[in-house]
């Protein structure tokens, strides 16, 4: 009953994944206007109804958009934008020790909205499990079944794999956060990716952080999913509430 009350008292429209704006340079090579850029992500979710579905679950619509912006060259064009809408059924679980976990099933589409040889898209049925390991650490385990992707990017799964693991750690005063997300591509090689970031909260009562983010691996963007990327970026980030 307390979990249900908590959900219904929470706003319908909230942050889903990290929302950020950052800029950065490649690691291990001389920065230029061509290889340096800005990256931003907008992500939100909407609880579609207050009605409790079977198994005490709720229905959500989620949307995440990630863009790469060449702000250092003339006219500052966007090199790539990836769109990721999803329909989600989620459930929160609280055990006898009042430790929260959440499970969710999502039907997702992700594409770059382009056509001809530049088109990249895939669909997946995704399963998420989020759990508090302790008061400072949260683990997220995701697995997906991809479908309808082999026309534009037939070897995509070799680079993004069939799942990912994420760890989120924060200090007791919730001023410093560390996040890492790791994927292993579905191949015998070391294809995959690791994204790590440190976030520092400016003030206790605002949800804005200074973030330092590193990405190493493949498929940071759909258009260049076969290209190895090694970038470091700095910017501002707003973080979500994990369980609602």
C-alpha positions, 0 to 999 in steps of 0.5 A: 500500500505504501508503494502504491501511495508513493507512485500515485503521489509522484508527478506523472511526467518525470525525468527518465534517464540522464538529461545533459548537455556536454562538450568534449574532445577525443582521447589520444589524438590532437583535438580539432574542430572536426573531431570535437563536438557537443553531445546532449540528451533529453529523456522523460517518461509519462505515467499514462494512468493511475489505474493499477494493472495486473501484478500491481504494475503501471503503464509508462511512455518513455522517450529519449533523444541523443544528439551530436552537435558539431558546434565548432565548425561553420554553421554548427550542424547536427551530425546525428540524432537518435530517437528512442521511444518506448512503451513500458510496464513497470512494477516496484517491489519492496522487501521486508527490509524496505529495500526497493527493486523495480522490474520493467518490460519495454517495447522500444524503437531506436532510429536516426530518422534518416533514409537511404544509406544513412538510415539506422534503426532497430527494435527490441523487447527489453527487460530491466531489473533495478535494485538497491545493493545498499543505501549508496549503490544501485545496480541495473541489469538489462537484457533485450531481444532485438528484432526488425533491424537487419535491413539497414544495419545487419551486424548491429548486434555484434556491437551492442550485444544483448544487454548491459549492466549499469552501476550507480554510486553516490556519497551519503550527502548525495553531492557526488555520483559515479555511474558506469554502463557496460555492454559486450557486443555479440561477437568473439572480439572486444566490441562493446562499450563502456561509459563512465561519468562523475557528477558533482551536485552544486547545491543540496536543493537543486537537481543540477550537476557538473559532469565529467563523462568518458565513452570508450567503444562502439555505437555511441551513435547509430550512424557510426556504430562500427567506428571505435570512439574514445571521447571525454566530455564535460557539461551539466546534467540532471539526474532521474529518480530511479524507482518511480 
